[in-house]
């Protein structure tokens, strides 16, 4: 069995290492599908994808492939759909993920109910609440309190989307939830969520991170390569201010009048926190707004929501990685190991890769140290031999 993990690992902490170890115990090999330069929360990745991929290999993963930023910065549904599609194309036949409940039957029921009660959920959204809140309410109204409880928790929300994606794509893939020992926003002995680490000072997190990951965090901090969106907030506000309402209305995740609210707020706000406070409502959560703003800055327009990743890009190669790669090369999707492999891509693949280039430049803008153009083209996969310096 080959297990796959869809992840951000931003930054890589003890909980992530635990999930990889559990996947190794269940499987013959582990493939990680790792978010690119942008995250599902609508921000540039805190740690570069190359360094996060290196951590995954050091934790025991055999191969790390990229979930392109074009997909990794989508809603939970789009993020899950793309990740499942890529892992299956790469040869994974089991999906491993962290879960607050780790109850397979309960998660399956919640995923199924999301589909069967979708019309009611959409109706509830018309009252001005977001999808997650509408779903939780509809579940409760229909007597599914247990299912309602899990769809309010971060990892279980994604778990339901993974299960939905597997069923919708009609692929042969099992799944194995791993119990998350700590809460999404809580700190316990040896464990801290990535959001907690991102907000604090580097030196305080050694107990919550593997030594190799903590060392990378220190080095990236010292070298000025930690990305924080606030460093580019003036550039972001500028982009929103000069965009017309008509232009904003064509952007992904901006609809139903949100373009007017963003435009008005951008003209008044002098910081991103102020912008979000002016626009946020029960319907438009901070996550949704962050993705909408990011899409506007990078000029990402609405497209076919069923689009799937058009290539497999290798970020890191571990113990069994080369063997897995040989099997992937026999598949339908082109495999990118070096940037030159992307020279003859299809139109969709070129659009996705070009967006990765743009997202790299945006992430660079959010770092303390701003680098010269073209860094995306210079990325090469981390290989396990680097550990010994050979």
C-alpha positions, 0 to 999 in steps of 0.5 A, a space after each residue: 500500500 502506498 499512502 498519501 498525505 495532503 499537507 502544508 507543514 507550515 511550519 513542520 512540527 511534532 504533530 506532522 512528524 507523528 502523522 508521517 510516522 503513522 503513515 509509514 507504519 501503515 504503508 510500504 511508501 509515503 507520498 506527501 502532496 505539499 502546498 506550494 508558495 501559497 496556503 489554503 488560508 490565503 497567505 504566502 507560506 511562512 516557510 518556503 516549500 523547499 524547506 518544508 519538503 526537506 522536513 517531510 523527507 527527514 521525517 520519513 516521507 519517500 516522495 514529496 510532490 507539489 500542490 500548485 499554488 493555483 490549487 493550494 490557495 483555494 477553498 477547502 473543497 478545491 484544496 482537497 479535490 486537487 490534492 486527492 487527484 494528484 496523489 492518485 496520479 502519483 500512485 497513492 491508494 490510501 490517504 492519511 490525514 489528521 483528525 480531531 475525531 478519527 472516526 471513519 464512519 462518522 466522517 463518512 456520514 458527515 461527508 455524505 450528508 454534506 452532499 445530500 443536504 446541499 440544497 438546504 445548506 445553500 438556502 441557509 447561506 442566503 441568510 448571510 452566513 458562510 458555508 461552514 456555519 450553514 452546514 453545521 446549522 442544517 445538520 443540527 436541524 435535521 437531527 445530526 448533532 454528532 456530524 454537526 460537531 465535527 464539521 466545525 473543527 478544522 482538520 475534520 472539515 478537511 477530512 470530509 472534503 477529502 472523502 467527498 473528493 475520493 467519492 466524486 472522482 470515483 477512484 480506488 483509494 482508502 483512507 486512514 484518519 490519525 487522531 490529532 492529540 492536540 487542538 487546532 489552537 491549543 498547546 499541549 506537552 510536545 505539541 503546538 499548532 502551526 498557527 501558534 508557532 507562526 505567531 511567536 518567537 523562534 527560540 520558544 518552539 524547540 519543544 514542539 518541533 523536530 530538531 531539523 525543522 527547528 534548525 531550519 526555522 532559525 536559519 530561515 529567520 536569520 536569513 530573512 526568508 520567513 514570509 509575513 503578508 503584513 510586510 506587503 500590506 501597502 502593495 496589497 492595498 495599492 493593488 486593490 485601490 487601483 482595481 476597478 469594481 468591474 475588474 474585481 468582479 472577475 476575480 476568483 472567490 469575489 462575487 455576490 457584491 463582495 467586489 463593492 465591499 472590498 473596493 470601498 474598504 480598500 479606499 478607507 483602510 490603511 492596514 490589512 487588519 482594518 480592511 478585513 474588519 471592514 469587510 468581514 461578516 458572518 458570510 465572509 470569514 477571514 479565510 475567504 476574504 484572505 483568499 479573495 484579496 490574494 486572488 485580486 493581487 495576483 489577478 487570478 480570475 474565476 475558472 472551471 472549478 473542476 479543473 485538476 492539477 495538470 502535472 506532477 512536480 517533484 519537490 523532494 526525493 527520499 528513500 523509495 522516491 526514485 522507484 515511485 518516480 519511475 512508476 509515475 512516469 508511466 502515467 498520464 500526467 507530465 512529471 516536472 523534476 527540473 524547471 526545464 521539464 516545464 518547457 512543453 506544457 499544455 495551455 492549462 499546465 502553463 497557466 498553473 506553472 506561470 501562477 506558481 512563478 507569480 506566487 513565488 515573487 509575491 512570497 518574496 515580497 513578503 520576506 524581510 530579504 527580497 530576492 532577484 526575480 526568477 527564484 521559482 525557476 532555480 528550485 531543484 528537488 531536495 534529495 536524501 543524499 544531502 543529509 550526508 553531504 554526498 
